[in-house]
Amino acid sequence: MSKANPEQSTMLSVWQQHLYAEFKLKNAEAALATMTENPHVLLIPSGTGGTGKEGVRDFYVNHFLPYIPPDIEMITVSETSGHDRFVGEYVVRFTHTLDMDWFIPGVPSTDREVEFVLVVIVQFENGKMASEHLYWDQASLLSQLGILATPAAAAGIASAARLTELTAQSRSAEYR
């Protein structure tokens, strides 16, 4: 984000602290410190998440943080914000070496590599995260894992690589 106003800078900073707490520290309390007293997290394709501080804490401690793949990589494509909302677009890559019921319920680890586009929409209240909604193409993900074998499901598989390529071209043009 460029030329951010103070509200936007705060949102970006809180979001970065939240990601650090989740993916580096794997610490539920540190992640919850970035959130309001009554937050909710909803992963739309899997229907998982939590509501209220205790529900989100339970989700983080028992379902999410212990089951983050060790090689997960999240590449920023774009981030933007308005008055009280932050939207991030990312390419996510990992090897499916763990059961991840928070992400793909009921699917045992496959040891397959996946790559997909993730969109996160975060609502802020008084400088803290009030809600976090995550979206991704579940059909192409299941296709990459060998669970859903249809041409329609496989159609989106190359989207993450193509988006990464287009983003790199766009950023390269900015620096010319």
C-alpha positions as a Python dict, from the first residue, in 0.01 Angstrom:
ca = {
    (1, 'M'): (0, 0, 0),
    (2, 'S'): (134, 341, -85),
    (3, 'K'): (47, 681, 56),
    (4, 'A'): (-147, 530, 344),
    (5, 'N'): (-323, 757, 588),
    (6, 'P'): (-275, 695, 964),
    (7, 'E'): (-582, 466, 987),
    (8, 'Q'): (-459, 255, 695),
    (9, 'S'): (-107, 239, 837),
    (10, 'T'): (-249, 116, 1167),
    (11, 'M'): (-456, -151, 992),
    (12, 'L'): (-157, -275, 795),
    (13, 'S'): (60, -281, 1107),
    (14, 'V'): (-202, -472, 1308),
    (15, 'W'): (-249, -717, 1020),
    (16, 'Q'): (126, -779, 1000),
    (17, 'Q'): (142, -833, 1378),
    (18, 'H'): (-148, -1078, 1347),
    (19, 'L'): (25, -1277, 1071),
    (20, 'Y'): (348, -1284, 1270),
    (21, 'A'): (162, -1417, 1574),
    (22, 'E'): (-5, -1688, 1366),
    (23, 'F'): (266, -1806, 1129),
    (24, 'K'): (593, -1729, 1311),
    (25, 'L'): (506, -1742, 1680),
    (26, 'K'): (208, -1978, 1645),
    (27, 'N'): (76, -1801, 1953),
    (28, 'A'): (-300, -1770, 1999),
    (29, 'E'): (-277, -1502, 2270),
    (30, 'A'): (-52, -1283, 2055),
    (31, 'A'): (-295, -1319, 1763),
    (32, 'L'): (-593, -1243, 1988),
    (33, 'A'): (-417, -929, 2116),
    (34, 'T'): (-466, -781, 1767),
    (35, 'M'): (-842, -844, 1781),
    (36, 'T'): (-1145, -683, 1943),
    (37, 'E'): (-1319, -835, 2246),
    (38, 'N'): (-1581, -1003, 2024),
    (39, 'P'): (-1407, -1104, 1699),
    (40, 'H'): (-1495, -1371, 1451),
    (41, 'V'): (-1290, -1566, 1199),
    (42, 'L'): (-1459, -1747, 910),
    (43, 'L'): (-1286, -1952, 642),
    (44, 'I'): (-1565, -1945, 385),
    (45, 'P'): (-1478, -2254, 173),
    (46, 'S'): (-1426, -2486, 471),
    (47, 'G'): (-1687, -2333, 702),
    (48, 'T'): (-1442, -2331, 992),
    (49, 'G'): (-1337, -2057, 1231),
    (50, 'G'): (-1459, -1917, 1558),
    (51, 'T'): (-1690, -1656, 1709),
    (52, 'G'): (-1615, -1448, 2016),
    (53, 'K'): (-1278, -1439, 2189),
    (54, 'E'): (-1318, -1790, 2334),
    (55, 'G'): (-1438, -1936, 2003),
    (56, 'V'): (-1148, -1781, 1812),
    (57, 'R'): (-903, -1891, 2084),
    (58, 'D'): (-1034, -2249, 2061),
    (59, 'F'): (-1004, -2240, 1681),
    (60, 'Y'): (-645, -2114, 1698),
    (61, 'V'): (-527, -2344, 1979),
    (62, 'N'): (-702, -2668, 1881),
    (63, 'H'): (-759, -2650, 1506),
    (64, 'F'): (-536, -2398, 1330),
    (65, 'L'): (-198, -2313, 1482),
    (66, 'P'): (-76, -2670, 1547),
    (67, 'Y'): (-173, -2768, 1193),
    (68, 'I'): (0, -2503, 984),
    (69, 'P'): (230, -2678, 734),
    (70, 'P'): (597, -2614, 816),
    (71, 'D'): (679, -2504, 459),
    (72, 'I'): (384, -2265, 415),
    (73, 'E'): (464, -1961, 205),
    (74, 'M'): (237, -1659, 159),
    (75, 'I'): (330, -1419, -120),
    (76, 'T'): (163, -1079, -125),
    (77, 'V'): (-6, -993, -453),
    (78, 'S'): (-193, -684, -339),
    (79, 'E'): (-316, -514, -25),
    (80, 'T'): (-562, -231, -2),
    (81, 'S'): (-769, -64, 263),
    (82, 'G'): (-1048, 178, 319),
    (83, 'H'): (-1172, 354, 629),
    (84, 'D'): (-1223, 40, 841),
    (85, 'R'): (-1147, -254, 612),
    (86, 'F'): (-834, -423, 484),
    (87, 'V'): (-824, -659, 184),
    (88, 'G'): (-524, -875, 105),
    (89, 'E'): (-466, -1095, -198),
    (90, 'Y'): (-197, -1363, -165),
    (91, 'V'): (-57, -1669, -335),
    (92, 'V'): (-20, -1949, -80),
    (93, 'R'): (203, -2254, -126),
    (94, 'F'): (266, -2552, 99),
    (95, 'T'): (309, -2927, 106),
    (96, 'H'): (8, -3103, 255),
    (97, 'T'): (198, -3298, 522),
    (98, 'L'): (-54, -3251, 805),
    (99, 'D'): (-423, -3316, 853),
    (100, 'M'): (-571, -2966, 821),
    (101, 'D'): (-936, -2988, 924),
    (102, 'W'): (-945, -2609, 957),
    (103, 'F'): (-872, -2585, 586),
    (104, 'I'): (-985, -2906, 418),
    (105, 'P'): (-1203, -3091, 669),
    (106, 'G'): (-1186, -3469, 662),
    (107, 'V'): (-893, -3488, 418),
    (108, 'P'): (-590, -3676, 551),
    (109, 'S'): (-245, -3548, 453),
    (110, 'T'): (-151, -3628, 94),
    (111, 'D'): (214, -3508, 82),
    (112, 'R'): (121, -3312, -232),
    (113, 'E'): (230, -2957, -304),
    (114, 'V'): (-44, -2699, -354),
    (115, 'E'): (-56, -2341, -472),
    (116, 'F'): (-364, -2120, -472),
    (117, 'V'): (-489, -1765, -444),
    (118, 'L'): (-620, -1652, -105),
    (119, 'V'): (-822, -1337, -40),
    (120, 'V'): (-861, -1205, 314),
    (121, 'I'): (-1107, -935, 415),
    (122, 'V'): (-1053, -789, 762),
    (123, 'Q'): (-1297, -554, 933),
    (124, 'F'): (-1144, -318, 1191),
    (125, 'E'): (-1298, -146, 1492),
    (126, 'N'): (-1099, 104, 1699),
    (127, 'G'): (-767, -11, 1551),
    (128, 'K'): (-824, -383, 1613),
    (129, 'M'): (-944, -669, 1397),
    (130, 'A'): (-1316, -737, 1445),
    (131, 'S'): (-1355, -999, 1174),
    (132, 'E'): (-1146, -1198, 932),
    (133, 'H'): (-1304, -1366, 629),
    (134, 'L'): (-1088, -1586, 403),
    (135, 'Y'): (-1173, -1705, 51),
    (136, 'W'): (-998, -1946, -187),
    (137, 'D'): (-1082, -2176, -477),
    (138, 'Q'): (-1163, -2498, -293),
    (139, 'A'): (-1222, -2695, -616),
    (140, 'S'): (-875, -2630, -759),
    (141, 'L'): (-722, -2701, -417),
    (142, 'L'): (-902, -3037, -394),
    (143, 'S'): (-798, -3111, -751),
    (144, 'Q'): (-431, -3048, -666),
    (145, 'L'): (-467, -3287, -371),
    (146, 'G'): (-606, -3559, -599),
    (147, 'I'): (-948, -3561, -432),
    (148, 'L'): (-1158, -3396, -701),
    (149, 'A'): (-1075, -3506, -1053),
    (150, 'T'): (-1281, -3305, -1298),
    (151, 'P'): (-1167, -3064, -1570),
    (152, 'A'): (-1381, -2790, -1419),
    (153, 'A'): (-1208, -2824, -1082),
    (154, 'A'): (-863, -2832, -1241),
    (155, 'A'): (-929, -2516, -1444),
    (156, 'G'): (-817, -2283, -1164),
    (157, 'I'): (-493, -2464, -1079),
    (158, 'A'): (-273, -2244, -1296),
    (159, 'S'): (-433, -1924, -1166),
    (160, 'A'): (-191, -1877, -875),
    (161, 'A'): (114, -1913, -1100),
    (162, 'R'): (-37, -1679, -1358),
    (163, 'L'): (-126, -1420, -1092),
    (164, 'T'): (229, -1436, -954),
    (165, 'E'): (368, -1385, -1305),
    (166, 'L'): (138, -1090, -1379),
    (167, 'T'): (219, -928, -1043),
    (168, 'A'): (593, -961, -1105),
    (169, 'Q'): (552, -802, -1450),
    (170, 'S'): (348, -518, -1304),
    (171, 'R'): (601, -452, -1025),
    (172, 'S'): (888, -467, -1274),
    (173, 'A'): (717, -204, -1488),
    (174, 'E'): (677, 23, -1181),
    (175, 'Y'): (1055, 37, -1134),
    (176, 'R'): (1145, 125, -1493),
}
